[in-house]
Amino acid sequence: QVRLVESGGGLVQPGGSLRLSCVVSGNFFSMYRMGWYRQPPGKQRELVATITSGGSTNYADSVKGRFTISRDNAKKTVYLQMNSLKPDDTAVYYCWKENNYWGQGTQVTVSS
């Protein structure tokens, strides 16, 4: 059974940084595309970033230059480094694995 467990969310001031982690159970982690999505309050879930098995990345325009997605295949973990955070980044952040597997979400709140 595949499980995705996120961690690293919290409250941060505007301009601050956070790093989210997502540990994935199951086999063949390195073969799958992984990603991060987020759902702001009262809005639909939206793509933040994805990373392929080969390490190619894709970002939403709203986070380009501020967020970095990476993966450690040996640890079966995907990361999202978030810098220069803005109040508009406030959302529940979800880890995603190819074939529609999701984590439970972790809250990120950017506020002074």
Sine and cosine of phi, psi and omega as CSV:
sin_phi,cos_phi,sin_psi,cos_psi,sin_omega,cos_omega
0.00,0.00,0.70,-0.71,-0.02,-1.00
-1.00,0.03,0.76,-0.66,0.11,-0.99
-0.78,-0.63,0.63,-0.78,0.07,-1.00
-0.85,-0.53,0.83,-0.56,-0.05,-1.00
-0.83,-0.56,0.92,-0.40,-0.01,-1.00
-1.00,-0.01,0.41,-0.91,0.12,-0.99
-0.42,-0.91,0.24,-0.97,0.10,-0.99
0.96,-0.27,-0.08,1.00,0.04,-1.00
-0.95,0.30,0.11,-0.99,0.02,-1.00
0.33,-0.94,-0.24,-0.97,0.02,-1.00
-0.98,-0.18,0.75,-0.66,-0.01,-1.00
-0.61,-0.79,0.51,-0.86,0.03,-1.00
-0.98,0.22,0.43,-0.90,0.09,-1.00
-0.81,0.58,0.67,-0.74,-0.07,-1.00
1.00,0.01,-0.16,0.99,-0.02,-1.00
-0.99,0.12,-0.08,-1.00,-0.06,-1.00
-0.74,-0.67,0.46,-0.89,0.15,-0.99
-0.57,-0.82,0.45,-0.89,0.14,-0.99
-0.83,-0.55,0.85,-0.52,0.08,-1.00
-1.00,-0.05,0.57,-0.82,0.06,-1.00
-0.81,-0.59,0.49,-0.87,0.05,-1.00
-0.64,-0.77,0.91,-0.40,0.03,-1.00
-0.99,-0.11,0.74,-0.67,-0.11,-0.99
-0.90,-0.44,0.78,-0.63,0.10,-0.99
-1.00,0.02,0.22,-0.98,0.01,-1.00
0.98,-0.19,0.11,-0.99,-0.09,-1.00
-1.00,-0.10,0.26,-0.97,0.15,-0.99
0.87,0.49,0.55,0.83,0.00,-1.00
-0.78,0.62,-0.69,0.73,-0.13,-0.99
-0.89,0.45,-0.29,0.96,-0.08,-1.00
-1.00,0.05,-0.18,0.98,-0.17,-0.99
-0.96,-0.29,0.54,-0.84,0.16,-0.99
-0.96,0.28,0.66,-0.75,0.00,-1.00
-0.82,-0.57,0.31,-0.95,0.01,-1.00
-0.28,-0.96,0.12,-0.99,0.11,-0.99
-0.82,-0.57,0.70,-0.71,0.12,-0.99
-0.84,-0.54,0.25,-0.97,0.08,-1.00
-0.58,-0.81,0.44,-0.90,0.05,-1.00
-0.78,-0.63,0.98,-0.22,0.06,-1.00
-0.93,0.38,0.34,-0.94,0.01,-1.00
-0.83,0.56,0.79,-0.61,0.06,-1.00
0.96,0.29,0.15,0.99,-0.04,-1.00
-0.83,-0.56,0.14,-0.99,0.01,-1.00
-0.99,0.16,0.36,-0.93,0.08,-1.00
-0.91,0.40,0.63,-0.77,-0.06,-1.00
-0.69,-0.72,0.46,-0.89,0.02,-1.00
-0.94,0.35,0.68,-0.74,0.13,-0.99
-0.96,-0.28,-0.83,0.56,-0.05,-1.00
-0.30,-0.95,0.46,-0.89,0.12,-0.99
-0.72,-0.69,0.36,-0.93,0.05,-1.00
-0.62,-0.78,0.75,-0.67,-0.03,-1.00
-0.99,0.13,0.10,-1.00,0.05,-1.00
-0.88,0.47,-0.47,0.88,0.01,-1.00
-1.00,0.04,-0.05,1.00,0.06,-1.00
0.99,-0.11,0.06,1.00,0.08,-1.00
-0.95,0.31,0.64,-0.77,-0.09,-1.00
-0.87,-0.49,0.38,-0.92,0.04,-1.00
-0.59,-0.80,0.66,-0.75,-0.07,-1.00
-0.75,-0.66,0.51,-0.86,0.21,-0.98
-0.91,0.41,0.55,-0.83,-0.02,-1.00
-0.84,0.54,-0.55,0.84,-0.09,-1.00
-0.93,0.37,-0.29,0.96,-0.04,-1.00
-0.88,-0.47,-0.06,1.00,-0.02,-1.00
-0.85,0.53,0.71,-0.71,0.00,-1.00
1.00,0.10,-0.18,0.98,0.01,-1.00
-0.90,-0.45,-0.57,0.82,-0.05,-1.00
-0.94,-0.33,0.53,-0.85,0.07,-1.00
-0.71,-0.71,0.82,-0.58,0.08,-1.00
-0.99,-0.15,0.63,-0.78,0.04,-1.00
-0.51,-0.86,0.17,-0.98,-0.01,-1.00
-0.59,-0.81,0.50,-0.87,0.10,-1.00
-0.83,-0.56,0.98,-0.19,-0.10,-0.99
-0.92,0.40,-0.53,0.85,0.01,-1.00
-0.91,0.42,-0.53,0.85,0.00,-1.00
-0.99,-0.12,-0.01,1.00,-0.04,-1.00
0.79,0.61,0.73,0.68,-0.10,-0.99
-0.74,-0.67,0.64,-0.77,0.13,-0.99
-0.88,-0.47,0.60,-0.80,-0.08,-1.00
-0.86,-0.51,0.40,-0.91,0.19,-0.98
-0.71,-0.70,0.96,-0.29,0.08,-1.00
-1.00,0.05,0.85,-0.53,-0.06,-1.00
-0.89,-0.47,0.89,-0.45,0.01,-1.00
-0.90,-0.44,0.27,-0.96,0.03,-1.00
0.75,0.66,0.75,0.66,-0.08,-1.00
-0.92,0.40,0.57,-0.82,-0.02,-1.00
-0.85,-0.52,0.36,-0.93,0.06,-1.00
-0.82,0.57,-0.54,0.84,0.01,-1.00
-0.92,0.39,-0.21,0.98,0.06,-1.00
-0.99,0.14,-0.11,0.99,0.03,-1.00
-0.87,0.49,0.82,-0.57,-0.07,-1.00
-0.05,-1.00,0.19,-0.98,0.27,-0.96
-1.00,0.03,0.81,-0.59,-0.04,-1.00
-0.98,-0.20,0.76,-0.65,-0.05,-1.00
-0.89,-0.46,0.69,-0.72,0.15,-0.99
-1.00,0.09,0.61,-0.79,-0.05,-1.00
-0.74,-0.67,0.65,-0.76,0.09,-1.00
-0.85,-0.52,0.66,-0.75,0.04,-1.00
-0.71,0.71,0.61,-0.79,-0.09,-1.00
0.99,0.15,0.36,0.93,0.24,-0.97
0.94,0.34,0.75,0.66,0.16,-0.99
-0.96,-0.26,0.63,-0.78,-0.09,-1.00
-0.74,-0.67,0.51,-0.86,0.18,-0.98
-1.00,0.09,-0.01,-1.00,-0.06,-1.00
-0.99,0.11,-0.25,0.97,0.02,-1.00
0.99,-0.12,0.49,-0.87,0.07,-1.00
-0.68,-0.73,0.71,-0.71,-0.10,-1.00
-0.99,0.16,0.74,-0.67,0.15,-0.99
-0.86,-0.51,0.84,-0.54,0.01,-1.00
-0.84,-0.54,0.83,-0.55,0.01,-1.00
-0.93,-0.37,0.94,-0.34,-0.09,-1.00
-0.35,-0.94,0.53,-0.85,0.08,-1.00
-1.00,-0.06,0.00,0.00,0.00,0.00
